[in-house]
Amino acid sequence: MSDHDFHPRVKQLLDGDLTLADLPPELRAEGEEALRLLAAVDRRPVAFPTMTERVMLAVNTRPSPAGWRRMLEPREIRLRIRPWVLAPALALAAALIIWIAGPRTAAPAPSLVTVRFVLVAPEAKAVSLAGTFNQWDARATPLVRTGPNGTWTATLTLPAGQHQYAFVVDGVRWVPDPGAPAVDDGFGRRNSVLTL
Amino acid sequence: MRPETQQTDADIVRAVLAGDHERYAVLVERYRDRYARYAARMLGSLDAAEDAVQDAFVRAFDQLAQCKEPDKFVGWFFLILRNRCYAERRRSKAQAPLEAADSLPAVDRTDGGAETAERRRALQHALLELTPDQREVFVLKHVEGLSYGQIAERLNTSVPSLKMRMHRAYDRLREQLREHK
């Protein structure tokens, strides 16, 4: 415990489980410091009055979300193996996607396809995938470095249909797959498109 | 048809998926300000927060068919916004560290004057030094006023782990604020 750490009882005060009067005299000053911290919390409302118009403007230029639903409806998927060997791009030597297997089980909808994402990025410290399949969470799907030449891979089982994604290199660089088709995401970035 | 104010989120989600895109504006109107403050405090910048909220609404529209429980649209939307805020913060930190808090309106002359504004600014700077997980639990509890139980439900985690995160945040904030003096 460093000298910056609040006493556990003072943390209870900050949590609202105790009042200042509950603290022993020797902790009162620390308790008052803690309450000054909370008093500085900015709880003023924030409003974006033109948000609705801006969102609707963007939404009205996009395809119907019901279209995505149709693509995710169950359909038969054949076993396919289709490696893509991709051209170099920046520090990324190549990327490829391999359909590993078709439907994993005979279970009903949606049909699932196992896909391996491969990115060769020798300089990267970390690579992950963000896409429609993980709510664009750049932390949800890390790739694993699988070889000495900077090859990063992740294997996912995804519903048949169309997915958009990007590689996230070192947590900050959003890089579309240089060999996959891409679409403008409407915010100045390109998303790669994968159709299974 | 029920008036817009009485329509449930699920009613609206189904209508949008059935092709009535204009109804999506009701959802945006209903939730835009509720989450504006969360985004602003998480990102430390009104401009970045506005972009993140707008982006999250557009992404939620694109992925609306994947909202498995339309009556829980708002919780689902929150997770999309949360992920955008995390990604945006990582990006902005790499590009422009520590500029963000200055773009929040710190001075509000009707609300305590310069001293209050300075304390708020110092705390917002300190918040930006926390890890995103620590900052989030602090914002949800002390800015949005949620209980640990409500936060745990929203983030699908446990109260003890949230408390541990928060208690580290308190210590870190104290350290940052002392250094700021």
Interface residues (C-beta under 8 A of the other chain):
Chain A: S2 H4 D5 F6 P8 K11 L14 D15 E33 A34 R36 L37 L38 A39 A40 V41 D42 R43 R44 P45 V46 A47 F48 M51 T52 R54 V55 M56 A58 V59 N60 R62 S64 P65 A66 W68 R69 L72 A130 T132 Q135 W136 D137 A138 R139 V168 G171 V172 W174 G186 F187
Chain B: V16 L17 A18 G19 H21 E22 Y24 A25 V28 E29 R32 D33 A36 R37 A39 A40 R41 L46 A49 E50 D51 V53 Q54 D55 F57 V58 R59 F61 D62 Q63 L64 A65 Q66 L79 I80 N83 R84 Y86 A87 R90 R91 A94 Q95 L104 D108 D111 T116 R119 R120 A122 L123 Q124 H142 V143 G145 Y148 K163 M166 H167 Y170 D171 R172 L173 R174 E175 L177 R178
